[in-house]
Amino acid sequence: MIYYSKPMHLQKAFAYMDYSEYSFDVTNRLCDTVLSLPMHPYMTAEDVEVVVQAVKAL
């Protein structure tokens, strides 16, 4: 899936709808807090360990 760092209501494609930065408070908060982890069925144990160590380092 593709995740957007900028909420949809603030994307250029939706500028004509005239939403403000404060139109969707929950959406704004989620865009600042959602963590997307890489995963797919072909990840090796080593790949998983790299992700785990990166998250632990946060």
TIRO-2110 file (N, C-alpha, C; in Angstrom, 1 decimal):
// TIRO-2110
0.8, -1.2, 0.0, N, 1, A
0.0, 0.0, 0.0, CA, 1, A
0.9, 1.2, 0.0, C, 1, A
0.3, 2.3, -0.5, N, 2, A
1.0, 3.6, -0.5, CA, 2, A
0.4, 4.4, 0.6, C, 2, A
1.3, 5.0, 1.4, N, 3, A
0.9, 5.9, 2.4, CA, 3, A
1.4, 7.3, 2.1, C, 3, A
0.6, 8.3, 2.4, N, 4, A
1.0, 9.7, 2.1, CA, 4, A
1.4, 10.4, 3.3, C, 4, A
2.5, 11.1, 3.3, N, 5, A
2.9, 11.9, 4.4, CA, 5, A
2.1, 13.1, 4.6, C, 5, A
1.4, 13.6, 3.6, N, 6, A
0.5, 14.7, 3.7, CA, 6, A
-0.9, 14.2, 3.5, C, 6, A
-1.8, 14.6, 4.4, N, 7, A
-3.2, 14.2, 4.3, CA, 7, A
-3.8, 14.5, 3.0, C, 7, A
-4.8, 13.7, 2.6, N, 8, A
-5.4, 13.8, 1.2, CA, 8, A
-6.0, 15.2, 1.1, C, 8, A
-6.6, 15.7, 2.1, N, 9, A
-7.3, 17.0, 2.0, CA, 9, A
-6.3, 18.2, 1.8, C, 9, A
-5.0, 17.9, 2.0, N, 10, A
-4.0, 19.0, 1.8, CA, 10, A
-3.2, 18.7, 0.5, C, 10, A
-3.5, 17.6, -0.2, N, 11, A
-2.8, 17.3, -1.5, CA, 11, A
-3.2, 18.3, -2.5, C, 11, A
-2.3, 18.6, -3.4, N, 12, A
-2.5, 19.6, -4.5, CA, 12, A
-3.8, 19.2, -5.3, C, 12, A
-4.0, 17.9, -5.5, N, 13, A
-5.1, 17.5, -6.4, CA, 13, A
-6.5, 17.9, -5.8, C, 13, A
-6.5, 18.1, -4.5, N, 14, A
-7.8, 18.4, -3.8, CA, 14, A
-7.8, 19.9, -3.5, C, 14, A
-6.9, 20.7, -3.9, N, 15, A
-6.9, 22.1, -3.6, CA, 15, A
-8.2, 22.9, -3.9, C, 15, A
-8.8, 22.4, -5.0, N, 16, A
-10.1, 23.1, -5.5, CA, 16, A
-11.2, 22.9, -4.4, C, 16, A
-11.1, 22.0, -3.5, N, 17, A
-12.1, 21.8, -2.5, CA, 17, A
-12.0, 22.7, -1.4, C, 17, A
-11.0, 23.5, -1.3, N, 18, A
-10.8, 24.6, -0.4, CA, 18, A
-10.8, 24.1, 1.1, C, 18, A
-10.3, 22.9, 1.4, N, 19, A
-10.2, 22.5, 2.8, CA, 19, A
-9.0, 23.2, 3.4, C, 19, A
-9.1, 23.5, 4.7, N, 20, A
-8.0, 24.1, 5.5, CA, 20, A
-7.2, 23.0, 6.1, C, 20, A
-6.1, 23.5, 6.7, N, 21, A
-5.2, 22.6, 7.4, CA, 21, A
-5.9, 22.0, 8.6, C, 21, A
-6.9, 22.6, 9.1, N, 22, A
-7.6, 22.2, 10.3, CA, 22, A
-9.0, 21.5, 10.0, C, 22, A
-9.3, 21.2, 8.8, N, 23, A
-10.5, 20.6, 8.4, CA, 23, A
-10.7, 19.2, 9.0, C, 23, A
-9.7, 18.4, 9.1, N, 24, A
-9.7, 17.0, 9.5, CA, 24, A
-8.7, 16.8, 10.6, C, 24, A
-9.0, 17.1, 11.8, N, 25, A
-8.0, 17.0, 12.9, CA, 25, A
-7.5, 15.6, 13.1, C, 25, A
-8.4, 14.6, 13.1, N, 26, A
-8.0, 13.2, 13.3, CA, 26, A
-7.1, 12.7, 12.2, C, 26, A
-7.4, 13.1, 11.0, N, 27, A
-6.6, 12.7, 9.8, CA, 27, A
-5.2, 13.3, 10.0, C, 27, A
-5.1, 14.6, 10.3, N, 28, A
-3.8, 15.2, 10.5, CA, 28, A
-3.0, 14.5, 11.6, C, 28, A
-3.7, 14.1, 12.7, N, 29, A
-2.9, 13.5, 13.8, CA, 29, A
-2.4, 12.1, 13.3, C, 29, A
-3.3, 11.4, 12.6, N, 30, A
-2.8, 10.0, 12.1, CA, 30, A
-1.7, 10.1, 11.2, C, 30, A
-1.7, 11.1, 10.3, N, 31, A
-0.6, 11.3, 9.4, CA, 31, A
0.7, 11.5, 10.1, C, 31, A
0.7, 12.1, 11.3, N, 32, A
1.9, 12.4, 12.0, CA, 32, A
2.3, 11.2, 12.9, C, 32, A
1.4, 10.2, 13.1, N, 33, A
1.7, 9.1, 14.0, CA, 33, A
1.7, 7.7, 13.4, C, 33, A
1.2, 7.5, 12.2, N, 34, A
1.2, 6.2, 11.6, CA, 34, A
2.6, 5.7, 11.3, C, 34, A
2.9, 4.5, 11.6, N, 35, A
4.2, 3.9, 11.3, CA, 35, A
4.0, 2.8, 10.3, C, 35, A
4.6, 2.9, 9.2, N, 36, A
4.5, 1.9, 8.1, CA, 36, A
5.8, 1.0, 8.1, C, 36, A
5.6, -0.3, 8.3, N, 37, A
6.7, -1.2, 8.3, CA, 37, A
6.8, -2.0, 7.0, C, 37, A
8.0, -2.2, 6.5, N, 38, A
8.1, -3.0, 5.3, CA, 38, A
7.8, -4.5, 5.6, C, 38, A
6.9, -5.1, 4.8, N, 39, A
6.7, -6.5, 5.0, CA, 39, A
6.1, -7.1, 3.7, C, 39, A
6.6, -8.2, 3.4, N, 40, A
6.1, -9.0, 2.3, CA, 40, A
6.4, -10.4, 2.5, C, 40, A
5.8, -11.3, 1.7, N, 41, A
6.0, -12.8, 2.0, CA, 41, A
7.4, -13.3, 1.7, C, 41, A
8.3, -12.5, 1.1, N, 42, A
9.6, -12.9, 0.7, CA, 42, A
10.7, -12.4, 1.6, C, 42, A
10.3, -11.7, 2.7, N, 43, A
11.3, -11.2, 3.6, CA, 43, A
12.0, -12.4, 4.3, C, 43, A
13.4, -12.2, 4.3, N, 44, A
14.1, -13.3, 5.0, CA, 44, A
14.2, -12.9, 6.5, C, 44, A
14.6, -13.9, 7.3, N, 45, A
14.8, -13.6, 8.8, CA, 45, A
15.7, -12.5, 9.0, C, 45, A
16.7, -12.4, 8.1, N, 46, A
17.7, -11.3, 8.3, CA, 46, A
17.0, -9.9, 8.0, C, 46, A
16.2, -9.9, 7.0, N, 47, A
15.4, -8.7, 6.6, CA, 47, A
14.6, -8.2, 7.8, C, 47, A
13.9, -9.2, 8.4, N, 48, A
13.1, -8.9, 9.6, CA, 48, A
13.9, -8.4, 10.7, C, 48, A
15.1, -8.9, 10.9, N, 49, A
15.9, -8.5, 12.0, CA, 49, A
16.4, -7.1, 11.8, C, 49, A
16.7, -6.7, 10.6, N, 50, A
17.1, -5.3, 10.2, CA, 50, A
16.0, -4.3, 10.6, C, 50, A
14.7, -4.7, 10.3, N, 51, A
13.6, -3.9, 10.6, CA, 51, A
13.4, -3.8, 12.1, C, 51, A
13.5, -4.9, 12.8, N, 52, A
13.4, -4.9, 14.3, CA, 52, A
14.4, -4.0, 14.9, C, 52, A
15.6, -4.1, 14.5, N, 53, A
16.7, -3.3, 15.1, CA, 53, A
16.5, -1.8, 14.8, C, 53, A
16.0, -1.5, 13.6, N, 54, A
15.7, -0.1, 13.3, CA, 54, A
14.6, 0.5, 14.2, C, 54, A
13.6, -0.3, 14.5, N, 55, A
12.5, 0.1, 15.3, CA, 55, A
13.0, 0.2, 16.8, C, 55, A
13.7, -0.7, 17.2, N, 56, A
14.3, -0.6, 18.6, CA, 56, A
15.2, 0.6, 18.8, C, 56, A
15.8, 1.0, 17.7, N, 57, A
16.7, 2.2, 17.8, CA, 57, A
16.0, 3.5, 17.9, C, 57, A
14.7, 3.5, 17.7, N, 58, A
13.9, 4.7, 17.7, CA, 58, A
13.8, 5.3, 19.1, C, 58, A
END
